[in-house]
Amino acid sequence: MNKGEERATVFNLAVLPQINNIKSHFNAILVQIEDKNTEEDVFTDSFPLIMKKSFLITIYSILEKELSKVTQFAEFSSNSTLKINDLRHRGIFRDYNYLTKVIGIKLPSDVWKKIRTYNRIRNFFIHEIKVVLTFKEVQQLSNKSVPFIEFKSSGDDRYVIKDIGSEIIYDFLETVEIFLKSVWIALEEGGHIHKRGNKEN
């Protein structure tokens, strides 16, 4: 086990089981559908966009909750007078800015870029499925980092998300796992997280 793995003990015990549980549940659903019928059209009908939307929102909730937790731990251990609630952003963006700008840890920019794309997808889905997008928005979502979205034109400069590939669930799970693990490792390696009783030690 390398040092990074050793320092990710809290992540492995508290966060990873949640991610693996969603992955197992998703795998089980896929197996059930494939057992019923392997026809692609039937598969699409049996596994509608709304179900994949639900998985994405659940994964995002884990990201949001766990990032908030670890950021609060870092705030408690920090000597900075600037607090999380002093920042103008909210949600994962506020936590990210606090960790990188106030605490000063470095996080993988490519993974954060994917997180931001998934944030946009989640925001579209949290309101309704048939969100109307402009061509510019389609271009922003149609990137190499998250290539699993299928769009459909519905008129002049109007597009809707027709479907998302099942691969997007696995990709988002992996992205969240890599990101949260990198946060824990960076904080622990930098000595930014202490037990409450040991803060003054």
N, C-alpha and C positions, 0 to 999 in steps of 0.2 A: 504494500500500500504506500503510495507516495504522500508527500507532505500535504498536497492539496486535498487528497482524499481524507487524510487524518483530520484536517481542519474543517471538513464539511460534515462533522459528526452530527451537529444539530440539524442540518439540512437533511441528512440521511434518515434521521429518526423522526423528524416532525413534518417534513415537506414531501419527501420522495414517496412515502406510502400513499399520500393523497393522489399524486400524479399516477402512480402505478395502478391505483384502484380505478381511476377513470379509464385508463388504457385497457385494463382487463374487462371492464364493463362494455366498452366500445367493441373490443374484439369478440365478446360473447354475442353481441347483437349482430355483428357481421356474419358470424358462423351460423346463427339461426336463420338469417335471410338466405345465405348461400345454400343451406340445407333444403330450404323450401323451393327455391328456383334459382338457376344460374343464368337465366335470361337477363340481359342487360336492362331492357326496358322494364321488366318486372322488378328488378333490383332497384332501379331508380324510383319506381312507384312505391315500393315497400320501404324505402329509406329516404323519405322526403327531405327537402331542404330544412323544414322546420325542426327536424330531429337533430340534424347536424348543427343548426343554429343553437339549439339547446346545449349541446356539448361545448361549443365554442364559448358561450356565455359562462358556463360552469368553470371551464378552464381559466377564463379571464378573472373570474371571482377569486379563484385560488391565488392567482398572480397578485391581484390587488390586495387581498387580505394578508398574504405572507410577506409581501414587500413592505406593507405598512407596519407589520410587527417588527421586522428586522430593523427598519428605519427608526422606530421608537426605541429599540434597544440601543442603537447607535447614538441617538439623541441623549439618552440617559447617561451614557458613558462619556459623552463629549464635554469639553470645557467651554465650548462656544456659547456665547450669550444668545446667538441666533437660534430660534426654535423652528420646528417644522411648520407650525401654524403661522409663523411670520412670513412665510413665502406665499406669493400670490397664486401659484398654481395649485391644483387639487389632484387627488388621486395618485396614479403612478408617476405622473410628471412631477408633482411636488416632491414625492419621495426620491425620485431619481435625481432631481436637482439638489436636494439636501445631501444625499449621499456623495455625489460627485463634486459639488461646489462648496459645501460647508464642511463635510467630513473629509473630503479630498481623495476618495478612492477612485481608481480607474476601472471602468467596466467595458467589456467588448462592444465597440461601436456598431459592428455589423449585427450583433444580436439585438441591440437596442433599436436599430432601424427596423428589424422585423417586428419587434414588440409594438412599435408605433404603427406599423401597417395593420397589425392585428387589432390594435386599439380602434382604428378607423372602421374596420370590418365589424367589430363588436358594436360600435356606436350605431352603425346602420341597422344591425339586426336587433338591437335592444328596443328600437322604436317599432319597426315593422319590417317584414320581409321584402316587400316590393318597393323599396326606396328608389326614387328616380335620381339618377346620377347624370352629370354632364360628361362630355367627352374628356375634359381635363381631369375630372375625378376618376374616370375609368383608367386613364393613363397612369395616375398616381397609384392605383391599386393593382394594375397589371404590371407588376415588376418581377424580376427574376428571383427575388428572395421569397415571394409567396405566389407561386404560379398556378394555384389550384382553383381560381375563380373563373366562372363562365358568365359572360355578359350577353344581354340581348337588347338590340335596338328597339325602341318603342316610339320613334319619331325623330324630329329634328333635334339633335343634340340632347336626346333623352335616352337613357339606358337603365336597365334594371339588372340586378344580379339574378341570373337564371338558375344557377346551381353552383355548388362548391364541391370539389372532389373530396372523397373520404380521406384522401391523403392529408388534407389540411388539418384534420384532428391530430394525427400523429405528429405532424410538423409543429403544430402549436404546442403540443405537450412537450416535445423535445426542446423547443425554443424556451419555454418557461422553465424547464428543468435546468438547462444550461445557464440561463440568466440568473435565477435565484441562487443556484449553487455558486456562481461567480461572485455574487454579492456577499454571501456568507464567508467564502474563502478570503476575499479582499478585506473584509472587516476584521476577521480573526487574525489574518497575517499582519495586519497593520495595528493590532492591539486596540481596535476601536470598540470591542464588545467585552464588557466585564459583568460578572455576577453582581447583583445589587449589593450584597454584603462586602464585596471586594473593591468597590469603586474608588475608595480612598487609598487602597494599598498600592 
